[in-house]
């Protein structure tokens, strides 16, 4: 029963994020930045998940969805989301605690690393893809410093409500 509840939770949250990113957040209302909420979801899920294989499969699925919906190199998001999950999963008990502050800090760091990986790759190979901002690193960083705690707060509330119900 718990596996079904986790699966439904992940489908529900992924659908909500997909809708938000392709409707409200596609307006790029803050300094022409489109938020990357799936990375924050992967980081949060890595702190919660105890099964590495299930988490890896979910993060690969999220990367696959992003690859289909964006005009980037196919497979890049699958690789990045899976790598982010595995790094956070392996290091969560050695370096991080399961506190909200560490989740926020980790989410901000991995959003920055993911952006710089994609930005560096596109700069090296001169691949024309949508960049999340117009060469303004400060705006991009400030945006994620503001949005990460808000997003993770709501995800944690949904997670606690949805996944910690007592089974009858």
Legacy VTK file of the C-alpha trace (Angstrom):
# vtk DataFile Version 3.0
C-alpha trace
ASCII
DATASET POLYDATA
POINTS 168 float
0.000 0.000 0.000
2.846 2.396 0.813
4.424 1.875 -2.645
1.134 2.777 -4.319
0.839 5.874 -2.141
4.381 6.971 -3.077
3.690 6.345 -6.766
0.467 8.392 -6.663
2.210 11.174 -4.764
4.996 11.351 -7.352
2.523 11.361 -10.241
0.445 14.079 -8.595
3.389 16.343 -7.770
5.010 15.797 -11.182
1.766 16.719 -12.909
1.389 19.884 -10.808
4.982 20.932 -11.534
4.564 20.195 -15.230
1.455 22.360 -15.371
3.091 25.179 -13.375
6.261 25.218 -15.470
4.384 25.244 -18.767
1.679 27.754 -17.834
2.341 30.256 -15.051
6.137 30.058 -14.958
6.504 30.105 -18.739
5.646 33.821 -18.507
9.157 34.447 -17.099
7.927 37.182 -14.805
11.178 37.693 -12.871
14.193 38.820 -14.912
13.196 36.533 -17.803
13.843 33.391 -15.682
11.832 30.191 -15.982
12.161 28.200 -12.739
13.445 24.629 -12.764
11.183 23.020 -10.178
11.875 19.422 -11.171
15.446 19.680 -9.894
14.135 20.831 -6.527
11.677 17.935 -6.493
14.474 15.454 -7.254
16.615 16.864 -4.420
13.697 16.702 -1.990
12.814 13.178 -3.087
16.412 12.007 -2.643
16.220 13.029 1.024
12.992 11.049 1.469
13.642 7.931 -0.628
15.258 4.850 0.871
15.188 2.723 -2.305
17.962 3.826 -4.680
16.558 1.975 -7.691
13.070 3.473 -7.380
14.505 6.963 -6.936
16.837 6.530 -9.878
13.945 5.346 -12.054
11.800 8.317 -11.003
14.563 10.869 -11.599
15.242 9.333 -15.029
11.524 9.554 -15.817
11.471 13.238 -14.832
14.519 13.872 -17.028
12.805 12.044 -19.885
9.716 14.265 -19.508
11.876 17.381 -19.603
13.790 16.133 -22.641
10.527 15.570 -24.492
9.083 18.968 -23.532
12.172 21.085 -24.211
14.196 21.557 -27.338
17.479 20.661 -25.688
19.755 17.755 -26.465
17.787 14.541 -25.913
19.173 12.612 -22.959
20.833 15.563 -21.236
18.088 15.992 -18.634
17.848 12.237 -18.065
21.566 12.204 -17.283
21.492 15.330 -15.090
18.401 14.416 -13.057
19.678 10.879 -12.449
23.113 12.176 -11.458
21.632 14.756 -9.084
19.493 12.096 -7.422
22.408 9.694 -7.018
24.761 12.334 -5.584
22.224 13.577 -3.037
21.124 10.026 -2.197
24.682 8.842 -1.529
25.751 11.921 0.409
22.554 12.606 2.365
23.494 10.571 5.410
27.203 11.359 5.315
27.123 15.122 4.821
23.552 16.341 5.160
20.884 16.055 7.749
17.230 15.794 6.843
16.497 19.378 7.879
14.648 21.919 5.787
17.657 24.271 5.647
19.913 21.582 4.190
17.251 20.677 1.621
17.022 24.323 0.549
20.785 24.742 0.397
21.193 21.518 -1.600
18.386 22.532 -3.991
20.002 25.906 -4.669
23.442 24.356 -5.219
22.188 21.702 -7.642
20.061 24.187 -9.583
23.179 26.312 -10.051
25.327 23.325 -11.029
22.732 22.076 -13.488
22.478 25.504 -15.102
26.247 25.892 -15.420
26.606 22.396 -16.864
24.005 23.116 -19.560
25.336 26.640 -20.138
28.906 25.382 -20.432
27.917 22.576 -22.766
25.996 24.899 -25.038
28.830 27.425 -25.029
31.448 24.808 -25.919
29.443 23.243 -28.718
27.549 26.411 -29.741
24.244 24.628 -29.446
21.326 27.014 -29.591
18.944 26.266 -26.727
16.877 28.417 -24.397
19.009 29.811 -21.607
17.117 30.540 -18.408
18.381 34.093 -18.191
20.055 36.746 -20.281
23.620 36.373 -18.952
22.631 37.751 -15.571
23.906 35.315 -12.964
22.898 37.502 -10.007
19.220 37.576 -10.992
19.224 33.843 -11.611
20.837 33.111 -8.248
18.567 35.471 -6.322
15.506 33.984 -7.972
16.445 30.483 -6.830
17.374 31.662 -3.362
13.852 33.093 -3.109
11.861 30.327 -4.782
13.606 27.247 -3.311
12.411 27.607 0.311
8.873 28.462 -0.802
8.626 25.517 -3.185
10.220 23.022 -0.793
7.959 24.205 2.039
4.844 23.377 0.013
6.307 20.093 -1.266
7.138 19.047 2.305
3.599 19.905 3.454
2.107 17.824 0.631
4.590 15.023 1.308
3.770 14.872 5.021
0.056 14.933 4.384
0.084 12.436 1.545
2.768 9.970 2.615
2.484 9.829 6.388
-1.189 8.929 6.697
-1.883 6.082 9.069
-2.983 3.017 7.215
-6.312 1.656 8.379
LINES 1 169
168 0 1 2 3 4 5 6 7 8 9 10 11 12 13 14 15 16 17 18 19 20 21 22 23 24 25 26 27 28 29 30 31 32 33 34 35 36 37 38 39 40 41 42 43 44 45 46 47 48 49 50 51 52 53 54 55 56 57 58 59 60 61 62 63 64 65 66 67 68 69 70 71 72 73 74 75 76 77 78 79 80 81 82 83 84 85 86 87 88 89 90 91 92 93 94 95 96 97 98 99 100 101 102 103 104 105 106 107 108 109 110 111 112 113 114 115 116 117 118 119 120 121 122 123 124 125 126 127 128 129 130 131 132 133 134 135 136 137 138 139 140 141 142 143 144 145 146 147 148 149 150 151 152 153 154 155 156 157 158 159 160 161 162 163 164 165 166 167
